[in-house]
Amino acid sequence: MTQYLIEREIVGAGGMSKQALCDASRHSNAVLAAMSPAIQWLHSYVAGDKIYCVYGASSEQLIREHAEESGFPANKITPVSAVIDPSTANG
């Protein structure tokens, strides 16, 4: 399963209430449940007017289908080629 970084442009995303984020997560989970196991949501970062999501999926097309079904935009989809962190420096 390939990991993808999804950039979602959502005006006001950074100011969404905890309840609004909870509701959005529930809706996304419901759509994902119908599509699994070929796609899964790993986590997201909310920053400014964007939400950056990390998903695992068997194809980019599944990311697009989830975006269409859920109503959340997928403005940019990028396959992740590597994940690094501070421990990467240790070889």
PDB file with one MODEL, atoms N, CA, C and O in Angstrom:
MODEL        1
ATOM      1  N   MET A   1       0.847  -1.166   0.000  1.00  0.00           N
ATOM      2  CA  MET A   1       0.000   0.000   0.000  1.00  0.00           C
ATOM      3  C   MET A   1       0.899   1.239   0.000  1.00  0.00           C
ATOM      4  O   MET A   1       1.774   1.373   0.855  1.00  0.00           O
ATOM      5  N   THR A   2       0.686   2.124  -0.941  1.00  0.00           N
ATOM      6  CA  THR A   2       1.459   3.363  -1.060  1.00  0.00           C
ATOM      7  C   THR A   2       0.900   4.414  -0.111  1.00  0.00           C
ATOM      8  O   THR A   2      -0.309   4.494   0.103  1.00  0.00           O
ATOM      9  N   GLN A   3       1.793   5.217   0.454  1.00  0.00           N
ATOM     10  CA  GLN A   3       1.343   6.355   1.249  1.00  0.00           C
ATOM     11  C   GLN A   3       1.270   7.577   0.351  1.00  0.00           C
ATOM     12  O   GLN A   3       2.104   7.763  -0.535  1.00  0.00           O
ATOM     13  N   TYR A   4       0.251   8.419   0.592  1.00  0.00           N
ATOM     14  CA  TYR A   4       0.039   9.635  -0.176  1.00  0.00           C
ATOM     15  C   TYR A   4      -0.120  10.811   0.772  1.00  0.00           C
ATOM     16  O   TYR A   4      -0.709  10.688   1.846  1.00  0.00           O
ATOM     17  N   LEU A   5       0.419  11.959   0.355  1.00  0.00           N
ATOM     18  CA  LEU A   5       0.185  13.214   1.049  1.00  0.00           C
ATOM     19  C   LEU A   5      -0.870  13.969   0.243  1.00  0.00           C
ATOM     20  O   LEU A   5      -0.692  14.226  -0.948  1.00  0.00           O
ATOM     21  N   ILE A   6      -1.963  14.318   0.905  1.00  0.00           N
ATOM     22  CA  ILE A   6      -3.075  14.993   0.236  1.00  0.00           C
ATOM     23  C   ILE A   6      -3.190  16.401   0.789  1.00  0.00           C
ATOM     24  O   ILE A   6      -3.275  16.594   2.002  1.00  0.00           O
ATOM     25  N   GLU A   7      -3.193  17.369  -0.085  1.00  0.00           N
ATOM     26  CA  GLU A   7      -3.363  18.766   0.306  1.00  0.00           C
ATOM     27  C   GLU A   7      -4.809  19.164  -0.002  1.00  0.00           C
ATOM     28  O   GLU A   7      -5.250  19.129  -1.150  1.00  0.00           O
ATOM     29  N   ARG A   8      -5.525  19.539   1.045  1.00  0.00           N
ATOM     30  CA  ARG A   8      -6.922  19.947   0.900  1.00  0.00           C
ATOM     31  C   ARG A   8      -7.036  21.432   1.209  1.00  0.00           C
ATOM     32  O   ARG A   8      -6.729  21.852   2.325  1.00  0.00           O
ATOM     33  N   GLU A   9      -7.466  22.225   0.253  1.00  0.00           N
ATOM     34  CA  GLU A   9      -7.673  23.650   0.481  1.00  0.00           C
ATOM     35  C   GLU A   9      -9.086  23.863   1.007  1.00  0.00           C
ATOM     36  O   GLU A   9     -10.066  23.677   0.286  1.00  0.00           O
ATOM     37  N   ILE A  10      -9.174  24.258   2.277  1.00  0.00           N
ATOM     38  CA  ILE A  10     -10.456  24.476   2.935  1.00  0.00           C
ATOM     39  C   ILE A  10     -10.358  25.804   3.688  1.00  0.00           C
ATOM     40  O   ILE A  10      -9.714  25.883   4.734  1.00  0.00           O
ATOM     41  N   VAL A  11     -10.989  26.830   3.158  1.00  0.00           N
ATOM     42  CA  VAL A  11     -10.927  28.153   3.775  1.00  0.00           C
ATOM     43  C   VAL A  11     -11.393  28.065   5.227  1.00  0.00           C
ATOM     44  O   VAL A  11     -12.464  27.531   5.519  1.00  0.00           O
ATOM     45  N   GLY A  12     -10.573  28.597   6.125  1.00  0.00           N
ATOM     46  CA  GLY A  12     -10.914  28.600   7.537  1.00  0.00           C
ATOM     47  C   GLY A  12     -10.624  27.317   8.277  1.00  0.00           C
ATOM     48  O   GLY A  12     -11.021  27.173   9.433  1.00  0.00           O
ATOM     49  N   ALA A  13      -9.937  26.370   7.638  1.00  0.00           N
ATOM     50  CA  ALA A  13      -9.682  25.067   8.275  1.00  0.00           C
ATOM     51  C   ALA A  13      -8.991  25.227   9.630  1.00  0.00           C
ATOM     52  O   ALA A  13      -9.342  24.537  10.587  1.00  0.00           O
ATOM     53  N   GLY A  14      -8.023  26.123   9.716  1.00  0.00           N
ATOM     54  CA  GLY A  14      -7.274  26.309  10.944  1.00  0.00           C
ATOM     55  C   GLY A  14      -8.111  26.843  12.096  1.00  0.00           C
ATOM     56  O   GLY A  14      -7.727  26.719  13.259  1.00  0.00           O
ATOM     57  N   GLY A  15      -9.252  27.435  11.773  1.00  0.00           N
ATOM     58  CA  GLY A  15     -10.136  27.972  12.801  1.00  0.00           C
ATOM     59  C   GLY A  15     -11.320  27.074  13.114  1.00  0.00           C
ATOM     60  O   GLY A  15     -12.219  27.468  13.858  1.00  0.00           O
ATOM     61  N   MET A  16     -11.330  25.855  12.547  1.00  0.00           N
ATOM     62  CA  MET A  16     -12.450  24.950  12.797  1.00  0.00           C
ATOM     63  C   MET A  16     -12.488  24.551  14.266  1.00  0.00           C
ATOM     64  O   MET A  16     -11.446  24.311  14.877  1.00  0.00           O
ATOM     65  N   SER A  17     -13.668  24.482  14.822  1.00  0.00           N
ATOM     66  CA  SER A  17     -13.830  24.074  16.215  1.00  0.00           C
ATOM     67  C   SER A  17     -13.514  22.589  16.372  1.00  0.00           C
ATOM     68  O   SER A  17     -13.450  21.840  15.396  1.00  0.00           O
ATOM     69  N   LYS A  18     -13.318  22.188  17.620  1.00  0.00           N
ATOM     70  CA  LYS A  18     -13.081  20.776  17.897  1.00  0.00           C
ATOM     71  C   LYS A  18     -14.264  19.942  17.418  1.00  0.00           C
ATOM     72  O   LYS A  18     -14.077  18.850  16.882  1.00  0.00           O
ATOM     73  N   GLN A  19     -15.480  20.451  17.607  1.00  0.00           N
ATOM     74  CA  GLN A  19     -16.674  19.727  17.172  1.00  0.00           C
ATOM     75  C   GLN A  19     -16.733  19.599  15.651  1.00  0.00           C
ATOM     76  O   GLN A  19     -17.096  18.546  15.128  1.00  0.00           O
ATOM     77  N   ALA A  20     -16.376  20.676  14.938  1.00  0.00           N
ATOM     78  CA  ALA A  20     -16.376  20.634  13.475  1.00  0.00           C
ATOM     79  C   ALA A  20     -15.354  19.625  12.958  1.00  0.00           C
ATOM     80  O   ALA A  20     -15.626  18.899  12.002  1.00  0.00           O
ATOM     81  N   LEU A  21     -14.184  19.579  13.586  1.00  0.00           N
ATOM     82  CA  LEU A  21     -13.167  18.603  13.188  1.00  0.00           C
ATOM     83  C   LEU A  21     -13.635  17.183  13.491  1.00  0.00           C
ATOM     84  O   LEU A  21     -13.387  16.259  12.716  1.00  0.00           O
ATOM     85  N   CYS A  22     -14.309  17.018  14.618  1.00  0.00           N
ATOM     86  CA  CYS A  22     -14.857  15.703  14.991  1.00  0.00           C
ATOM     87  C   CYS A  22     -15.896  15.252  13.965  1.00  0.00           C
ATOM     88  O   CYS A  22     -15.885  14.104  13.519  1.00  0.00           O
ATOM     89  N   ASP A  23     -16.786  16.163  13.600  1.00  0.00           N
ATOM     90  CA  ASP A  23     -17.825  15.836  12.620  1.00  0.00           C
ATOM     91  C   ASP A  23     -17.218  15.484  11.261  1.00  0.00           C
ATOM     92  O   ASP A  23     -17.648  14.533  10.608  1.00  0.00           O
ATOM     93  N   ALA A  24     -16.216  16.258  10.842  1.00  0.00           N
ATOM     94  CA  ALA A  24     -15.555  15.981   9.561  1.00  0.00           C
ATOM     95  C   ALA A  24     -14.869  14.619   9.594  1.00  0.00           C
ATOM     96  O   ALA A  24     -14.908  13.872   8.616  1.00  0.00           O
ATOM     97  N   SER A  25     -14.243  14.303  10.722  1.00  0.00           N
ATOM     98  CA  SER A  25     -13.569  13.014  10.870  1.00  0.00           C
ATOM     99  C   SER A  25     -14.562  11.861  10.806  1.00  0.00           C
ATOM    100  O   SER A  25     -14.302  10.848  10.157  1.00  0.00           O
ATOM    101  N   ARG A  26     -15.687  12.014  11.471  1.00  0.00           N
ATOM    102  CA  ARG A  26     -16.723  10.966  11.442  1.00  0.00           C
ATOM    103  C   ARG A  26     -17.219  10.719  10.022  1.00  0.00           C
ATOM    104  O   ARG A  26     -17.389   9.577   9.594  1.00  0.00           O
ATOM    105  N   HIS A  27     -17.449  11.824   9.297  1.00  0.00           N
ATOM    106  CA  HIS A  27     -17.946  11.696   7.922  1.00  0.00           C
ATOM    107  C   HIS A  27     -16.903  10.995   7.046  1.00  0.00           C
ATOM    108  O   HIS A  27     -17.234  10.103   6.264  1.00  0.00           O
ATOM    109  N   SER A  28     -15.656  11.404   7.187  1.00  0.00           N
ATOM    110  CA  SER A  28     -14.589  10.776   6.413  1.00  0.00           C
ATOM    111  C   SER A  28     -14.490   9.284   6.744  1.00  0.00           C
ATOM    112  O   SER A  28     -14.358   8.451   5.847  1.00  0.00           O
ATOM    113  N   ASN A  29     -14.553   8.956   8.036  1.00  0.00           N
ATOM    114  CA  ASN A  29     -14.471   7.556   8.462  1.00  0.00           C
ATOM    115  C   ASN A  29     -15.601   6.712   7.878  1.00  0.00           C
ATOM    116  O   ASN A  29     -15.391   5.557   7.507  1.00  0.00           O
ATOM    117  N   ALA A  30     -16.793   7.288   7.800  1.00  0.00           N
ATOM    118  CA  ALA A  30     -17.930   6.550   7.240  1.00  0.00           C
ATOM    119  C   ALA A  30     -17.690   6.219   5.770  1.00  0.00           C
ATOM    120  O   ALA A  30     -17.982   5.110   5.323  1.00  0.00           O
ATOM    121  N   VAL A  31     -17.162   7.177   5.026  1.00  0.00           N
ATOM    122  CA  VAL A  31     -16.866   6.930   3.610  1.00  0.00           C
ATOM    123  C   VAL A  31     -15.744   5.903   3.480  1.00  0.00           C
ATOM    124  O   VAL A  31     -15.807   5.005   2.640  1.00  0.00           O
ATOM    125  N   LEU A  32     -14.721   6.043   4.314  1.00  0.00           N
ATOM    126  CA  LEU A  32     -13.596   5.097   4.269  1.00  0.00           C
ATOM    127  C   LEU A  32     -14.028   3.678   4.600  1.00  0.00           C
ATOM    128  O   LEU A  32     -13.524   2.723   4.008  1.00  0.00           O
ATOM    129  N   ALA A  33     -14.952   3.530   5.533  1.00  0.00           N
ATOM    130  CA  ALA A  33     -15.419   2.196   5.929  1.00  0.00           C
ATOM    131  C   ALA A  33     -15.996   1.441   4.740  1.00  0.00           C
ATOM    132  O   ALA A  33     -15.825   0.227   4.626  1.00  0.00           O
ATOM    133  N   ALA A  34     -16.672   2.153   3.865  1.00  0.00           N
ATOM    134  CA  ALA A  34     -17.261   1.517   2.688  1.00  0.00           C
ATOM    135  C   ALA A  34     -16.209   1.176   1.632  1.00  0.00           C
ATOM    136  O   ALA A  34     -16.449   0.350   0.752  1.00  0.00           O
ATOM    137  N   MET A  35     -15.036   1.822   1.728  1.00  0.00           N
ATOM    138  CA  MET A  35     -13.987   1.619   0.727  1.00  0.00           C
ATOM    139  C   MET A  35     -12.860   0.703   1.213  1.00  0.00           C
ATOM    140  O   MET A  35     -12.029   0.277   0.412  1.00  0.00           O
ATOM    141  N   SER A  36     -12.823   0.401   2.488  1.00  0.00           N
ATOM    142  CA  SER A  36     -11.695  -0.369   3.034  1.00  0.00           C
ATOM    143  C   SER A  36     -11.775  -1.827   2.581  1.00  0.00           C
ATOM    144  O   SER A  36     -12.856  -2.302   2.235  1.00  0.00           O
ATOM    145  N   PRO A  37     -10.687  -2.517   2.578  1.00  0.00           N
ATOM    146  CA  PRO A  37      -9.392  -2.204   3.176  1.00  0.00           C
ATOM    147  C   PRO A  37      -8.397  -1.573   2.204  1.00  0.00           C
ATOM    148  O   PRO A  37      -7.220  -1.451   2.545  1.00  0.00           O
ATOM    149  N   ALA A  38      -8.814  -1.176   1.034  1.00  0.00           N
ATOM    150  CA  ALA A  38      -7.888  -0.673   0.018  1.00  0.00           C
ATOM    151  C   ALA A  38      -7.415   0.756   0.272  1.00  0.00           C
ATOM    152  O   ALA A  38      -6.541   1.249  -0.441  1.00  0.00           O
ATOM    153  N   ILE A  39      -7.981   1.430   1.283  1.00  0.00           N
ATOM    154  CA  ILE A  39      -7.603   2.798   1.598  1.00  0.00           C
ATOM    155  C   ILE A  39      -7.754   3.009   3.102  1.00  0.00           C
ATOM    156  O   ILE A  39      -8.691   2.499   3.716  1.00  0.00           O
ATOM    157  N   GLN A  40      -6.826   3.763   3.690  1.00  0.00           N
ATOM    158  CA  GLN A  40      -6.934   4.099   5.105  1.00  0.00           C
ATOM    159  C   GLN A  40      -6.340   5.476   5.372  1.00  0.00           C
ATOM    160  O   GLN A  40      -5.369   5.895   4.743  1.00  0.00           O
ATOM    161  N   TRP A  41      -6.947   6.151   6.310  1.00  0.00           N
ATOM    162  CA  TRP A  41      -6.499   7.470   6.734  1.00  0.00           C
ATOM    163  C   TRP A  41      -5.550   7.273   7.896  1.00  0.00           C
ATOM    164  O   TRP A  41      -5.910   6.646   8.892  1.00  0.00           O
ATOM    165  N   LEU A  42      -4.336   7.803   7.784  1.00  0.00           N
ATOM    166  CA  LEU A  42      -3.344   7.643   8.838  1.00  0.00           C
ATOM    167  C   LEU A  42      -3.371   8.805   9.826  1.00  0.00           C
ATOM    168  O   LEU A  42      -3.460   8.585  11.034  1.00  0.00           O
ATOM    169  N   HIS A  43      -3.296  10.031   9.328  1.00  0.00           N
ATOM    170  CA  HIS A  43      -3.406  11.216  10.169  1.00  0.00           C
ATOM    171  C   HIS A  43      -3.431  12.461   9.288  1.00  0.00           C
ATOM    172  O   HIS A  43      -3.182  12.394   8.084  1.00  0.00           O
ATOM    173  N   SER A  44      -3.740  13.605   9.917  1.00  0.00           N
ATOM    174  CA  SER A  44      -3.806  14.871   9.188  1.00  0.00           C
ATOM    175  C   SER A  44      -3.243  15.996  10.032  1.00  0.00           C
ATOM    176  O   SER A  44      -3.198  15.916  11.259  1.00  0.00           O
ATOM    177  N   TYR A  45      -2.814  17.043   9.350  1.00  0.00           N
ATOM    178  CA  TYR A  45      -2.347  18.274   9.976  1.00  0.00           C
ATOM    179  C   TYR A  45      -3.239  19.407   9.491  1.00  0.00           C
ATOM    180  O   TYR A  45      -3.441  19.569   8.287  1.00  0.00           O
ATOM    181  N   VAL A  46      -3.770  20.188  10.417  1.00  0.00           N
ATOM    182  CA  VAL A  46      -4.612  21.332  10.075  1.00  0.00           C
ATOM    183  C   VAL A  46      -3.750  22.576  10.251  1.00  0.00           C
ATOM    184  O   VAL A  46      -3.214  22.812  11.334  1.00  0.00           O
ATOM    185  N   ALA A  47      -3.612  23.375   9.191  1.00  0.00           N
ATOM    186  CA  ALA A  47      -2.750  24.555   9.232  1.00  0.00           C
ATOM    187  C   ALA A  47      -3.279  25.613   8.275  1.00  0.00           C
ATOM    188  O   ALA A  47      -3.362  25.394   7.067  1.00  0.00           O
ATOM    189  N   GLY A  48      -3.632  26.754   8.834  1.00  0.00           N
ATOM    190  CA  GLY A  48      -4.126  27.840   7.991  1.00  0.00           C
ATOM    191  C   GLY A  48      -5.384  27.420   7.256  1.00  0.00           C
ATOM    192  O   GLY A  48      -6.325  26.909   7.862  1.00  0.00           O
ATOM    193  N   ASP A  49      -5.398  27.633   5.964  1.00  0.00           N
ATOM    194  CA  ASP A  49      -6.553  27.285   5.132  1.00  0.00           C
ATOM    195  C   ASP A  49      -6.373  25.942   4.429  1.00  0.00           C
ATOM    196  O   ASP A  49      -6.928  25.717   3.353  1.00  0.00           O
ATOM    197  N   LYS A  50      -5.596  25.054   5.043  1.00  0.00           N
ATOM    198  CA  LYS A  50      -5.353  23.750   4.426  1.00  0.00           C
ATOM    199  C   LYS A  50      -5.380  22.643   5.469  1.00  0.00           C
ATOM    200  O   LYS A  50      -5.118  22.865   6.651  1.00  0.00           O
ATOM    201  N   ILE A  51      -5.701  21.463   5.003  1.00  0.00           N
ATOM    202  CA  ILE A  51      -5.551  20.250   5.799  1.00  0.00           C
ATOM    203  C   ILE A  51      -4.675  19.314   4.971  1.00  0.00           C
ATOM    204  O   ILE A  51      -4.978  19.012   3.816  1.00  0.00           O
ATOM    205  N   TYR A  52      -3.588  18.867   5.584  1.00  0.00           N
ATOM    206  CA  TYR A  52      -2.650  17.953   4.937  1.00  0.00           C
ATOM    207  C   TYR A  52      -2.888  16.565   5.523  1.00  0.00           C
ATOM    208  O   TYR A  52      -2.711  16.354   6.723  1.00  0.00           O
ATOM    209  N   CYS A  53      -3.282  15.638   4.688  1.00  0.00           N
ATOM    210  CA  CYS A  53      -3.632  14.296   5.142  1.00  0.00           C
ATOM    211  C   CYS A  53      -2.629  13.280   4.623  1.00  0.00           C
ATOM    212  O   CYS A  53      -2.120  13.403   3.508  1.00  0.00           O
ATOM    213  N   VAL A  54      -2.352  12.279   5.441  1.00  0.00           N
ATOM    214  CA  VAL A  54      -1.519  11.160   5.022  1.00  0.00           C
ATOM    215  C   VAL A  54      -2.430   9.929   4.981  1.00  0.00           C
ATOM    216  O   VAL A  54      -3.029   9.545   5.985  1.00  0.00           O
ATOM    217  N   TYR A  55      -2.515   9.329   3.804  1.00  0.00           N
ATOM    218  CA  TYR A  55      -3.362   8.156   3.587  1.00  0.00           C
ATOM    219  C   TYR A  55      -2.505   7.028   3.047  1.00  0.00           C
ATOM    220  O   TYR A  55      -1.480   7.265   2.408  1.00  0.00           O
ATOM    221  N   GLY A  56      -2.925   5.817   3.302  1.00  0.00           N
ATOM    222  CA  GLY A  56      -2.391   4.649   2.628  1.00  0.00           C
ATOM    223  C   GLY A  56      -3.464   4.179   1.660  1.00  0.00           C
ATOM    224  O   GLY A  56      -4.635   4.081   2.028  1.00  0.00           O
ATOM    225  N   ALA A  57      -3.079   3.891   0.439  1.00  0.00           N
ATOM    226  CA  ALA A  57      -4.067   3.443  -0.550  1.00  0.00           C
ATOM    227  C   ALA A  57      -3.392   2.613  -1.628  1.00  0.00           C
ATOM    228  O   ALA A  57      -2.199   2.757  -1.894  1.00  0.00           O
ATOM    229  N   SER A  58      -4.165   1.760  -2.228  1.00  0.00           N
ATOM    230  CA  SER A  58      -3.618   0.930  -3.298  1.00  0.00           C
ATOM    231  C   SER A  58      -3.509   1.684  -4.621  1.00  0.00           C
ATOM    232  O   SER A  58      -2.858   1.210  -5.552  1.00  0.00           O
ATOM    233  N   SER A  59      -4.151   2.876  -4.711  1.00  0.00           N
ATOM    234  CA  SER A  59      -4.023   3.689  -5.921  1.00  0.00           C
ATOM    235  C   SER A  59      -4.421   5.136  -5.635  1.00  0.00           C
ATOM    236  O   SER A  59      -5.171   5.418  -4.700  1.00  0.00           O
ATOM    237  N   GLU A  60      -3.910   6.032  -6.450  1.00  0.00           N
ATOM    238  CA  GLU A  60      -4.285   7.446  -6.358  1.00  0.00           C
ATOM    239  C   GLU A  60      -5.769   7.622  -6.675  1.00  0.00           C
ATOM    240  O   GLU A  60      -6.423   8.511  -6.129  1.00  0.00           O
ATOM    241  N   GLN A  61      -6.289   6.790  -7.542  1.00  0.00           N
ATOM    242  CA  GLN A  61      -7.708   6.873  -7.906  1.00  0.00           C
ATOM    243  C   GLN A  61      -8.608   6.698  -6.677  1.00  0.00           C
ATOM    244  O   GLN A  61      -9.643   7.356  -6.574  1.00  0.00           O
ATOM    245  N   LEU A  62      -8.227   5.827  -5.755  1.00  0.00           N
ATOM    246  CA  LEU A  62      -9.019   5.655  -4.532  1.00  0.00           C
ATOM    247  C   LEU A  62      -9.035   6.926  -3.697  1.00  0.00           C
ATOM    248  O   LEU A  62     -10.046   7.236  -3.068  1.00  0.00           O
ATOM    249  N   ILE A  63      -7.936   7.661  -3.681  1.00  0.00           N
ATOM    250  CA  ILE A  63      -7.889   8.950  -2.974  1.00  0.00           C
ATOM    251  C   ILE A  63      -8.889   9.906  -3.613  1.00  0.00           C
ATOM    252  O   ILE A  63      -9.625  10.605  -2.916  1.00  0.00           O
ATOM    253  N   ARG A  64      -8.910   9.933  -4.933  1.00  0.00           N
ATOM    254  CA  ARG A  64      -9.848  10.815  -5.648  1.00  0.00           C
ATOM    255  C   ARG A  64     -11.300  10.400  -5.391  1.00  0.00           C
ATOM    256  O   ARG A  64     -12.165  11.257  -5.206  1.00  0.00           O
ATOM    257  N   GLU A  65     -11.566   9.105  -5.379  1.00  0.00           N
ATOM    258  CA  GLU A  65     -12.922   8.617  -5.104  1.00  0.00           C
ATOM    259  C   GLU A  65     -13.364   8.999  -3.695  1.00  0.00           C
ATOM    260  O   GLU A  65     -14.505   9.412  -3.492  1.00  0.00           O
ATOM    261  N   HIS A  66     -12.466   8.865  -2.725  1.00  0.00           N
ATOM    262  CA  HIS A  66     -12.804   9.268  -1.357  1.00  0.00           C
ATOM    263  C   HIS A  66     -13.118  10.753  -1.301  1.00  0.00           C
ATOM    264  O   HIS A  66     -14.079  11.160  -0.647  1.00  0.00           O
ATOM    265  N   ALA A  67     -12.316  11.570  -1.983  1.00  0.00           N
ATOM    266  CA  ALA A  67     -12.552  13.015  -2.000  1.00  0.00           C
ATOM    267  C   ALA A  67     -13.925  13.333  -2.586  1.00  0.00           C
ATOM    268  O   ALA A  67     -14.659  14.165  -2.053  1.00  0.00           O
ATOM    269  N   GLU A  68     -14.262  12.668  -3.682  1.00  0.00           N
ATOM    270  CA  GLU A  68     -15.560  12.902  -4.328  1.00  0.00           C
ATOM    271  C   GLU A  68     -16.713  12.460  -3.427  1.00  0.00           C
ATOM    272  O   GLU A  68     -17.689  13.192  -3.260  1.00  0.00           O
ATOM    273  N   GLU A  69     -16.602  11.272  -2.850  1.00  0.00           N
ATOM    274  CA  GLU A  69     -17.677  10.736  -2.011  1.00  0.00           C
ATOM    275  C   GLU A  69     -17.844  11.521  -0.705  1.00  0.00           C
ATOM    276  O   GLU A  69     -18.963  11.715  -0.229  1.00  0.00           O
ATOM    277  N   SER A  70     -16.730  11.966  -0.135  1.00  0.00           N
ATOM    278  CA  SER A  70     -16.786  12.655   1.158  1.00  0.00           C
ATOM    279  C   SER A  70     -17.093  14.137   1.024  1.00  0.00           C
ATOM    280  O   SER A  70     -17.585  14.759   1.965  1.00  0.00           O
ATOM    281  N   GLY A  71     -16.806  14.705  -0.142  1.00  0.00           N
ATOM    282  CA  GLY A  71     -17.006  16.133  -0.325  1.00  0.00           C
ATOM    283  C   GLY A  71     -15.818  16.966   0.124  1.00  0.00           C
ATOM    284  O   GLY A  71     -15.888  18.195   0.110  1.00  0.00           O
ATOM    285  N   PHE A  72     -14.717  16.315   0.526  1.00  0.00           N
ATOM    286  CA  PHE A  72     -13.499  17.022   0.913  1.00  0.00           C
ATOM    287  C   PHE A  72     -12.586  17.101  -0.307  1.00  0.00           C
ATOM    288  O   PHE A  72     -12.319  16.077  -0.936  1.00  0.00           O
ATOM    289  N   PRO A  73     -12.103  18.293  -0.654  1.00  0.00           N
ATOM    290  CA  PRO A  73     -11.265  18.409  -1.850  1.00  0.00           C
ATOM    291  C   PRO A  73      -9.936  17.684  -1.693  1.00  0.00           C
ATOM    292  O   PRO A  73      -9.423  17.529  -0.585  1.00  0.00           O
ATOM    293  N   ALA A  74      -9.401  17.253  -2.793  1.00  0.00           N
ATOM    294  CA  ALA A  74      -8.035  16.699  -2.841  1.00  0.00           C
ATOM    295  C   ALA A  74      -7.314  17.510  -3.906  1.00  0.00           C
ATOM    296  O   ALA A  74      -7.144  17.058  -5.039  1.00  0.00           O
ATOM    297  N   ASN A  75      -6.889  18.724  -3.527  1.00  0.00           N
ATOM    298  CA  ASN A  75      -6.312  19.658  -4.481  1.00  0.00           C
ATOM    299  C   ASN A  75      -4.971  19.203  -5.029  1.00  0.00           C
ATOM    300  O   ASN A  75      -4.628  19.488  -6.176  1.00  0.00           O
ATOM    301  N   LYS A  76      -4.214  18.493  -4.198  1.00  0.00           N
ATOM    302  CA  LYS A  76      -2.926  17.966  -4.659  1.00  0.00           C
ATOM    303  C   LYS A  76      -2.705  16.626  -3.974  1.00  0.00           C
ATOM    304  O   LYS A  76      -2.874  16.506  -2.760  1.00  0.00           O
ATOM    305  N   ILE A  77      -2.326  15.618  -4.757  1.00  0.00           N
ATOM    306  CA  ILE A  77      -2.053  14.279  -4.243  1.00  0.00           C
ATOM    307  C   ILE A  77      -0.634  13.914  -4.660  1.00  0.00           C
ATOM    308  O   ILE A  77      -0.305  13.910  -5.846  1.00  0.00           O
ATOM    309  N   THR A  78       0.205  13.606  -3.670  1.00  0.00           N
ATOM    310  CA  THR A  78       1.597  13.292  -3.945  1.00  0.00           C
ATOM    311  C   THR A  78       1.969  11.962  -3.294  1.00  0.00           C
ATOM    312  O   THR A  78       1.805  11.814  -2.083  1.00  0.00           O
ATOM    313  N   PRO A  79       2.462  10.995  -4.056  1.00  0.00           N
ATOM    314  CA  PRO A  79       2.942   9.757  -3.436  1.00  0.00           C
ATOM    315  C   PRO A  79       4.166  10.060  -2.555  1.00  0.00           C
ATOM    316  O   PRO A  79       5.030  10.846  -2.944  1.00  0.00           O
ATOM    317  N   VAL A  80       4.235   9.452  -1.399  1.00  0.00           N
ATOM    318  CA  VAL A  80       5.362   9.641  -0.486  1.00  0.00           C
ATOM    319  C   VAL A  80       6.469   8.680  -0.904  1.00  0.00           C
ATOM    320  O   VAL A  80       6.255   7.470  -0.981  1.00  0.00           O
ATOM    321  N   SER A  81       7.652   9.225  -1.172  1.00  0.00           N
ATOM    322  CA  SER A  81       8.763   8.379  -1.608  1.00  0.00           C
ATOM    323  C   SER A  81       9.649   7.922  -0.452  1.00  0.00           C
ATOM    324  O   SER A  81      10.338   6.907  -0.557  1.00  0.00           O
ATOM    325  N   ALA A  82       9.629   8.674   0.653  1.00  0.00           N
ATOM    326  CA  ALA A  82      10.415   8.293   1.823  1.00  0.00           C
ATOM    327  C   ALA A  82       9.907   9.082   3.026  1.00  0.00           C
ATOM    328  O   ALA A  82       9.339  10.164   2.881  1.00  0.00           O
ATOM    329  N   VAL A  83      10.121   8.522   4.209  1.00  0.00           N
ATOM    330  CA  VAL A  83       9.808   9.206   5.460  1.00  0.00           C
ATOM    331  C   VAL A  83      11.101   9.293   6.246  1.00  0.00           C
ATOM    332  O   VAL A  83      11.784   8.290   6.455  1.00  0.00           O
ATOM    333  N   ILE A  84      11.438  10.520   6.686  1.00  0.00           N
ATOM    334  CA  ILE A  84      12.641  10.701   7.481  1.00  0.00           C
ATOM    335  C   ILE A  84      12.285  11.424   8.774  1.00  0.00           C
ATOM    336  O   ILE A  84      11.264  12.104   8.868  1.00  0.00           O
ATOM    337  N   ASP A  85      13.146  11.260   9.758  1.00  0.00           N
ATOM    338  CA  ASP A  85      13.002  11.948  11.032  1.00  0.00           C
ATOM    339  C   ASP A  85      14.409  12.124  11.607  1.00  0.00           C
ATOM    340  O   ASP A  85      15.375  11.728  10.954  1.00  0.00           O
ATOM    341  N   PRO A  86      14.564  12.699  12.795  1.00  0.00           N
ATOM    342  CA  PRO A  86      15.909  12.911  13.320  1.00  0.00           C
ATOM    343  C   PRO A  86      16.767  11.644  13.400  1.00  0.00           C
ATOM    344  O   PRO A  86      17.988  11.719  13.261  1.00  0.00           O
ATOM    345  N   SER A  87      16.150  10.497  13.622  1.00  0.00           N
ATOM    346  CA  SER A  87      16.916   9.254  13.717  1.00  0.00           C
ATOM    347  C   SER A  87      17.514   8.823  12.373  1.00  0.00           C
ATOM    348  O   SER A  87      18.421   7.991  12.344  1.00  0.00           O
ATOM    349  N   THR A  88      17.022   9.371  11.271  1.00  0.00           N
ATOM    350  CA  THR A  88      17.558   9.048   9.948  1.00  0.00           C
ATOM    351  C   THR A  88      19.043   9.414   9.869  1.00  0.00           C
ATOM    352  O   THR A  88      19.801   8.778   9.136  1.00  0.00           O
ATOM    353  N   ALA A  89      19.460  10.445  10.626  1.00  0.00           N
ATOM    354  CA  ALA A  89      20.854  10.884  10.618  1.00  0.00           C
ATOM    355  C   ALA A  89      21.798   9.832  11.169  1.00  0.00           C
ATOM    356  O   ALA A  89      23.006   9.905  10.942  1.00  0.00           O
ATOM    357  N   ASN A  90      21.270   8.862  11.885  1.00  0.00           N
ATOM    358  CA  ASN A  90      22.105   7.821  12.482  1.00  0.00           C
ATOM    359  C   ASN A  90      22.428   6.684  11.511  1.00  0.00           C
ATOM    360  O   ASN A  90      23.115   5.723  11.857  1.00  0.00           O
ATOM    361  N   GLY A  91      21.918   6.820  10.305  1.00  0.00           N
ATOM    362  CA  GLY A  91      22.234   5.830   9.284  1.00  0.00           C
ATOM    363  C   GLY A  91      21.371   4.657   9.361  1.00  0.00           C
ATOM    364  O   GLY A  91      21.516   3.730   8.563  1.00  0.00           O
TER     365      GLY A  91
ENDMDL
END
